[in-house]
């Protein structure tokens, strides 16, 4: 019997065993099925490997003579599987570090104060686009923080601001909120005090400014959030509680992105 014939016999043997296992598994309650999902997946991979492995004829013959089952292979596999959890851990760390790098870059993107027309004329479109992207992300973060910290008819504005300030500078938060209040100057749910404050913040007249106007949170709650921001701005910089990001910058972890001299000089 040739190698292809032997491999077909082994595959047929394993397939019959897997069909029987699958039939048994489907007869179990959902909780028991979940307990065996990993084993089922590995067994399917074993089948696939046998089908595509092209093992030497002597090895296939030995497996048949030894009456080896998928269950035997799975048992041996779990004994020798030492890298699997490390791979998962490394994958989690890789994804987490990528997010941290993006957040670090976003938080340290300088606020661009001019409209797109000025940026185009002065070859500064890259800086404009980076700031615009950060502004729209900040707007989304503010909306999420407000909606996520509102419960029982009350807004925990302090927690909401802490959540946003971990990702964005107070300068950018202030800019986005001032643009929002200026855009909604007609809205009576915003206090006159906050409207007057917003007018003191220079916001450029840009056709794209509407993209970062906070509009997916109740305006009355936005007004409360602005109150909290103004309270924070009234506290001297040296007395403000450092954010987690600022603590990380003060004590860099391994593989953390380096802060350039430019970034240090224009901390946001």
N, C-alpha and C positions, 0 to 999 in steps of 0.2 A: 504494500500500500504506500503510495507516494506521500510526500509532505502535505500537499494540498488536501489529499483525502483524509489524512490524519487530523489536520487542522479543522476540517469540516466536521469530523466526528466529535472532536473536543468542543467545538462551538455548539453543535447540536446538543451535546450533553449538558453544557453550561446553560444553554438557552432553556432547556426543559426544566432545569432546576430553578432558574430565575422566574419562569412562568408560574411555577408552583409557589414560589415565595411571594410573588406579586399577588396571586389569587388569595393566599392566606392573609397578606397584609391588608388587602381591600376589605376583608371580612371583619377587620378589627375596628374598634371605636376610634373616632378622630384623634383622641389623645395618644393612643397607642401607635397610630400611623405616624404621628409627628415624631414620636420617640425613635422611629426606624427610618426616617427620611434620609439621614446621612448614610446609613448602611445601604439603603436601596440605591442611592446615587453612586456609591463606590462600586457596588455590584454591577451596575450598568456600565460603569467605566471599565471594569474587568472584562465584561463581555466585548466591549468595543476594542479593547486591547488585543484580545484573542482573535477577533475578526481581522484586525489590521496589522497585527504584530509581526507576522512572517517569521515565526520562531523556527529554529533548526528542527529537523525531523526527529532527531534523537530526544530532544527535550519534550516535544509534543507526545512522543511515544511514552516517555517516562511518566508524564502527567496522566496519561490514560491508564498505564499499568498500575500506577499508584492510586487510581480511583480518586483523584483529587477533585474536590468540589469547590464551587464559588465560596461557600462558607469557610472552607479551609484557607483559601487565598485571602479572603477578607480578614480572617483572624490573624494571619501572618502580617498582613498590611498594617493593621492597627498596632501590632507590637513594634513594628519598625518605623512607624510614622512619628518622627521626632521634630520635623521642621514645619509641620502644618500650622500649629498655633503661632510659631515665630513668623511665618509668612503673613498670617492674618494680622498680627501685631504690627509688623513692618508696613503692611498696607494701610492700616489705620493711622499710623504715625505719619506716613507719607501724605495721606490726604489731609490730616490735621495740620501738618506743617505747611502744605500748599495754601490752605485757608488762612493761616496765620501770616504767611508772606503777603498774600493779597490784601489782608486787612491792614498790615503794617504799611504797605505801599499806599493804600487808599487813605489812611489816616495822615500820612506825611506828604500827600499831594498838596502843593501850595494852592491856595484859593486864588483863582484868576479873576480879577475884578472888572475886566473889560468885555464888551460885546464881541460877538463872532466877527463882525465887520472889521473891528480894530485888529483882532487877532490875525485875520486874513491879510490885512494891509502890512502888518509888521512881522510876518512870518512866525507867528506864535500859535498856530492852530493846534499843535500838539499839546501845548500847555493848556489851551482852552478846552480841548476835548477831554483831557485827563480830569480837569476841575469840574467840567460839566457832568462827567460820569460819576464823580464822587458826590456832586450835589444831588443827583437823582437817587443815588444809593442812600444818601443821608435822609432824603425825604421819605423813602420807603422805610428806613429804620425808625424814624420818628413816628410814622403811622403805626408800625408794628408795636412799638413800645407803648404808645398811648392805648391802643386797642387791647394789648396784652396785660396792661396794668390797671384796667378799668373793671371793677367788679363791685357788686352791691351798691350801685349808684355812686361810686366814689372812685376818683383817680388817684393812684399813688404816683404823683408827679415826680417825687424824689427818686423813686426806683426807676421810673421811666427815663428820666434824664441820665441816671447812672448807666443804664443799659445802652443808651445812644452814645454817651461820651466815652464808652470803652472803644468805640469804633471810629468816632469822628471828633475833630477838634471843636472846642467851643466857638472858634471863629467861624467854622463852616456851619455849625448848628445855628448860630446867630444869624448868619447870612440867609440860610434857607427859611428860617422863621420870619425874618424881616421881610423877605420877598413875598412870603405867604400873606402876612398881615397887610402889606402895602397893596397886594393884589385884591384883598378882600376888605378894603377900607370901607366899603358900603355896608358890611355885615354888622348888624347890631349885637351879635353874640360875642364880638371882640370888644374888649373894654377900650374906652377912649385913652386910657393911660398906655395900654399896649400899642395902640395905633400911633400915639405920639412918639413912643419909644422907637417903633419901627422906622419912622421917618428920619431918625437920627443915624440910622445905619445906611451907609452908601450902597445902594443896589443898582447895578448898571441896567440900563434899558436895553434888553436883548430879546429878540424874537423867540428865543428858545427858553425863556425864563419860566414859562408856564409848565414845563416838564418837571420842575422841582417845587411847585406849589403844593403844599400839604392839603390834599383834598379827599383822602380816604380815611379820615378820622373826623369825628364830630367837632364842629368849629368851637363849640363851648369848651370841649376838652382841650383843644389846641390852645385856647386862651389861658387855661389853667397851666398848661405846659410852658407857655411863654412866661407866665408869672414865675415859675420855678427857675427858668433859665436866667431871668433878670436877677433873681435872688443870688444865683450862683455867680453871676458876673459882678455883683456888688461885693463879693468876698475877694480880698486881695489874693493875687495869684499864689503867693508863697504860703497862704493859709488853706488853700484848697486841698482836698484829699486827693492824693495821686491815684490815677487810674491803674488798672492792671497793666495796660500797655506801657504806661510810663515806668512802672516798676520793672517790667521786662527790659525796657530800654536802659534802665539804670544798672541792671544786672543781666547782661545778655546770656542766653542759654546756648548750648552747643548747636552749631549750624544755623544760628539766627542770622538774618541778613544784617550786614554792617550798615551803620548810619553814616552817610557821607557828610562831609563838612557842610555841603549845601543844605542838606536836610536838617542838620543841627542848627544852622543859622536861621532856618525858617520853620521852626517847629510849629505845627498846627494844633 
